[in-house]
Amino acid sequence: MNLIDMHCDTILKMMDRDEKFNFEENHYGIDLSKLKKANSIAEFFACFVDLKGDKDPLERALDMVDRFYLELHKHEETIAIAKNYEEIMKNIKEDKISAILTIEGGEALKGKLSNLRNFYKLGVRLITLTWNYENEIGYPGCVEESRDKGLTEFGKELIVEMNKLGMIVDVSHLSDGGFYDAIKYSKKPIVASHSNAREIKVHSRNLTDPMIKLLGENGGVMGLNFCNPFLSREKVATVEDMVRHIKHIVNVGGIDVAAIGTDFDGIDNPPEIGHIGEMDKLLDALHKHGFSEGDIEKIFYKNTLRVIKEVL
């Protein structure tokens, strides 16, 4: 079974470890050997910026983009950047994994559309509009008093420009009000790259049923997040917890809305599935729960690939 994972923070590990980082094989959630084992055809790699921790979020994001391209160059026989559907198909023919570059935390744009356009030229194809802090675009879902606040005027302009360029709008981490504005102002499908169902596990990072339904109607997708607190009340979430979320998402939004967004290398303690190379555990569980091969293909990669084809 092919796989597309919509979110990982492996670039952060590259930055932390610098020259000691081994992209071919490491003890983190994502590396090339594990991606091969998972039959990955594409992985979304996030350049994560922390508004409170990074002195200059724009400079930090640019450094992360540069670091990632250096790593890709070292392994150009195995993995290559992909900026659209056609390049993913080309990489598949050449037996290469596609790397889709993203930014997590729209503060990297510093409130300027020119920065968005420059990141587009560097190959960035998805922006997670906020992380856990208010920025020029909108408000985080994790802050209760701002949860109903929508996008700023710049945020609305940003979505229009992203549609125009061909970039995916990502609402994971965004406030509930911001989600509804993103749906309203985007003329193309949007995604929640790494979010689960709030009805199954109450958490601000998860989507409510009305959101899931609207996302399905919008043609968008949501990637199942493997972070324990988003999946279960237990300390270590199980594959059964994951299936429970997927079933609910499909029941509410339809089979075309469910996808994968592991958040590997951005979560402190992994669930029962410890790294991307163990995705067969979820595959087997979905089969046991009566999902058809066609439905599992949609969840594992075809739904996300459709959005890529429609937007990029």
Residue pairs with C-beta under 8 A, 6 or more apart in sequence:
1 39
1 279
1 283
1 296
1 297
1 300
1 301
2 39
2 40
2 41
2 297
2 300
2 301
3 38
3 39
3 40
3 41
3 260
3 276
3 279
3 300
3 301
4 40
4 41
4 42
4 43
4 44
4 259
4 260
4 300
4 301
4 304
4 305
5 40
5 42
5 43
5 44
5 223
5 260
5 261
5 262
5 264
5 276
6 44
6 191
6 193
6 194
6 221
6 223
6 259
6 260
6 261
6 304
7 44
7 46
7 102
7 104
7 128
7 172
7 193
7 194
7 223
7 225
7 261
7 262
7 263
7 266
8 29
8 30
8 43
8 44
8 45
8 46
8 262
8 263
8 264
8 265
8 266
8 276
9 46
9 48
9 104
9 263
9 264
9 265
9 266
10 28
10 29
10 30
10 31
10 45
10 264
10 265
11 45
11 46
11 47
11 48
11 64
11 67
11 68
12 46
12 48
12 64
12 265
12 266
13 21
13 26
13 28
13 265
14 21
14 23
14 67
14 68
14 71
15 63
15 64
15 67
21 71
22 31
23 31
23 32
23 71
23 74
23 75
24 31
24 32
24 33
24 75
25 31
25 32
25 33
25 34
28 264
28 265
28 275
29 262
29 264
29 265
29 267
29 270
29 274
29 275
29 276
30 43
30 264
30 265
30 275
30 276
32 75
32 78
32 79
32 97
33 277
34 275
34 276
34 277
35 43
35 79
35 97
35 276
35 277
36 78
36 97
37 276
37 277
38 276
38 277
38 279
40 97
40 276
41 88
41 91
41 92
41 97
41 98
41 301
42 82
42 88
42 97
42 98
42 99
42 100
42 301
42 304
42 305
42 308
43 97
43 98
43 99
43 100
43 276
44 100
44 102
44 126
44 193
44 261
45 68
45 99
45 100
45 101
45 102
46 102
46 103
46 104
46 128
46 266
47 60
47 61
47 64
47 65
47 68
47 101
47 102
47 103
47 104
47 108
47 124
48 64
48 104
48 105
48 131
48 266
49 57
49 60
49 61
49 64
49 103
49 104
49 105
49 107
49 108
49 131
50 57
50 105
50 131
51 57
51 105
51 107
51 131
51 133
51 135
52 133
54 60
57 105
57 107
57 108
57 110
58 108
58 109
58 110
58 115
60 108
61 103
61 105
61 108
61 119
65 101
65 119
65 122
65 123
65 124
68 99
68 101
69 81
72 79
72 80
72 81
72 99
77 96
78 96
78 97
79 96
79 97
79 98
79 99
80 87
80 91
80 94
80 96
80 97
80 98
80 99
81 87
81 98
81 99
81 100
81 101
81 123
82 88
82 91
82 98
82 99
82 100
83 100
83 123
83 125
83 312
84 125
84 166
84 308
84 312
85 305
85 308
85 309
85 312
87 98
88 98
88 305
88 308
91 97
91 98
92 98
100 125
100 126
100 308
101 122
101 123
101 124
101 125
102 124
102 125
102 126
102 127
102 128
102 168
102 170
102 193
103 109
103 119
103 124
103 126
103 127
103 128
104 128
104 131
104 173
105 128
105 130
105 131
105 135
106 127
106 128
106 129
106 130
106 135
106 136
106 137
106 138
106 155
106 158
107 130
107 131
107 133
107 135
107 136
107 137
108 115
108 119
109 115
109 116
109 119
109 127
109 136
109 137
109 158
110 136
111 136
111 154
113 157
113 158
113 161
116 127
116 158
116 161
116 162
116 165
116 167
117 161
117 165
119 127
120 165
120 167
124 167
125 166
125 167
125 168
125 312
126 167
126 168
126 169
126 170
126 191
126 193
127 158
127 162
127 167
127 168
127 169
127 170
128 170
128 171
128 172
128 173
128 193
129 137
129 138
129 151
129 155
129 158
129 169
129 170
129 171
129 173
129 174
129 178
129 182
130 137
130 138
130 139
130 140
130 173
130 174
130 175
130 178
131 140
131 173
132 140
132 142
132 143
132 173
133 140
134 140
134 143
134 146
136 152
136 154
136 155
137 151
137 152
137 154
137 155
137 158
137 178
138 149
138 150
138 151
138 152
138 155
138 174
138 175
138 178
138 181
139 146
139 147
139 149
139 174
139 175
139 177
139 178
140 146
140 173
140 174
140 175
141 147
141 173
141 174
141 175
141 176
141 178
141 204
141 205
142 173
142 204
142 205
143 175
144 204
146 175
147 175
147 176
147 177
147 204
148 175
148 176
148 177
149 175
149 177
149 178
150 175
150 177
150 178
150 180
150 181
151 159
151 177
151 178
151 181
151 182
151 185
155 178
155 181
156 181
156 185
159 169
159 182
159 185
159 186
160 185
162 168
162 169
162 186
163 169
163 186
163 187
163 188
166 311
166 312
167 311
167 312
168 190
168 191
168 307
168 308
168 311
168 312
169 182
169 186
169 188
169 190
169 191
170 190
170 191
170 192
170 193
171 178
171 179
171 182
171 190
171 191
171 192
171 195
172 191
172 192
172 193
172 194
172 195
172 205
172 223
172 225
172 261
173 205
174 182
176 208
176 211
179 192
179 207
179 211
180 211
180 214
182 190
183 190
183 214
183 215
183 218
186 218
188 219
188 310
188 311
189 218
189 219
189 220
189 221
189 307
189 310
189 311
190 215
190 218
190 220
191 220
191 221
191 222
191 223
191 259
191 304
191 307
192 207
192 211
192 215
192 220
192 221
192 222
192 223
192 261
193 222
193 223
193 261
194 223
194 224
194 225
194 227
194 261
194 262
194 263
195 205
195 206
195 207
195 222
195 223
195 225
195 230
195 261
196 203
196 205
196 206
196 207
196 222
196 224
196 225
196 230
196 231
196 245
196 249
197 206
197 207
197 209
197 212
197 245
197 248
197 249
197 252
198 206
198 207
198 208
198 209
199 208
199 209
199 248
199 252
200 206
200 244
200 245
200 248
201 229
201 230
201 231
201 232
201 233
201 245
203 229
203 230
205 225
205 227
205 230
206 230
207 215
207 222
209 252
212 222
212 249
212 252
212 253
212 257
213 252
213 253
215 221
215 222
215 253
215 257
216 252
216 253
216 254
216 256
216 257
219 256
219 306
219 307
219 310
220 257
220 307
221 256
221 257
221 258
221 259
221 303
221 304
221 307
222 249
222 253
222 257
222 258
222 259
222 261
223 259
223 260
223 261
223 262
223 304
224 242
224 245
224 246
224 249
224 258
224 259
224 260
224 261
224 262
225 231
225 261
225 262
225 263
226 237
226 242
226 262
226 263
226 264
226 267
226 270
226 271
226 273
227 263
227 266
227 267
227 271
228 234
228 235
228 236
228 237
228 267
228 269
228 271
231 237
231 241
231 242
231 245
231 271
232 238
232 241
232 271
234 241
235 269
236 269
236 271
236 272
237 271
237 272
238 271
238 272
239 271
239 272
239 273
239 281
239 282
239 285
240 285
241 271
242 271
242 273
242 282
242 285
243 282
243 285
243 286
243 289
246 258
246 286
246 299
247 289
249 257
249 258
250 257
250 258
250 295
255 295
255 298
255 299
256 298
256 303
256 306
257 303
258 298
258 299
258 303
259 299
259 303
259 304
260 279
260 299
260 300
260 301
260 304
262 276
264 270
264 275
264 276
272 281
273 279
273 281
273 282
279 300
283 296
283 300
286 295
286 296
286 299
287 296
291 299
